Amino acid sequence: MKKNSLLLLSILASFSLSACGQAEASKPLSPDSAPSSSEEEGPKPINVFVLSGQSNMEGNTQFDDGHGYLADALEELGIDDADCCYEGIPEVQTSFYEGGAFKIDMGGLRGSNEEDIKAGKFLDTVLGMGADEKQFGPEVGAAYALRSHCSEEEPIYFIKAAFGGSGFTGGGFSKWCWDINSSSSLYTDHLKMFVENNLRLIEEIEGRKPTLKGFLWHQGENDASRSNALKYHDNLSALAGKFREDFADYAIDEDGDNIAFIDCYIFDKGDSDSSKLPSNVTVAEIKILNGAKMEFSEESDMNFIINSSWQYDGGMCLQVNESASGVDHGGVGGQHYWARDMFRLGMAYADVILENGLLD
């Protein structure tokens, strides 16, 4: 069965993953043929995932700021064991480097390594790894859902480099873009460099080579106009292909095609084509962009799409702040997820990882 069909990612499914992952029964070995524990399995892989994209991956969702947005959301979702998100999740280590794309030249980027953000530094995954110390991205919900599948001694590593206001073409907020052929390419000059630095850092920490299992992507709001949306499939395919080529040495069997690419639809709620959603485009134009994401997801068993949609059957209906300013349920400004749904989004990424054996 193709693994990347649209996923019905309910929040309850996220809670039960660890309990339902049963191994298929097999014939018992005789005592003479049973391998010793040292022969049975070698060292477990050091699982690494890269997180990138624009502002919803960067994290423009407030968790508190005196209003307890996430605490209220967790209560609504029936989650009562999420103190680790506030205290830090040592089982999942995150190194982050991010900010608005327009801040690259102006200054104002932030990261886990405050002395040299491009060098990277791994910390326990915790709230506050977003656009500022009061905000968070999908890394927290993902780490919460994955923490029981790893340990402090054998953690999962997240390498996060995301830039708000970024698209595949320059202009608007910044000259910087995701076009791999641009002279101001976010991929070439920022993401690739940061991933390389952190893979070397993991190797220093662990004493052996890590395995790059997946690329988690959330981007598209800045490409939703018709002219850009029509080019989105080719741009996305080029980016994913270049990433897989550049980091093939860290993939399973040193084959970059074994690196999963996990994408997510952008917000598409609207009652008619006259509805103005990200970047003042119509719902019809957003459908073109999300359709390009769907098309790409169907081209490989290692391409996946999270059905966060309001338009497609079974979608999660993730909600964003639709106003141009202010904070709505934690979402800052326009098109940024509510605290409830930023957390759900992170858990959805974890669902894809777990349901498709990406930690094996």
Secondary structure, DSSP 8 states (H G I E B T S, - for coil): --TTS-----HHHHHHHHHH----------TTT---HHHH------EEEEEEESHHHH--EES-TTS-HHHHHHHHHT----HHHHH-EEEEEEEEEEEETTHHHHS--EES-SS-TTT---EEE-TT-SSSTTEE-THHHHHHHHGGGS-SSS-EEEEEEEEET--SS-BTTBS-BS-TTSTTBHIIIIIHHHHHHHHHHHHHHHSS--EEEEEEEE--GGG-SHHHHTTHHHHHHHHHHHHHHHTGGGSGGG-GGGSEEEEE------SSTT--BGGGB-HHHHHHHHHHHHHHHTT-TTEEEE---SSSTT-----EE-SSSSEETTEESSSEE-HHHHHHHHHHHHHHHHHTTTT-
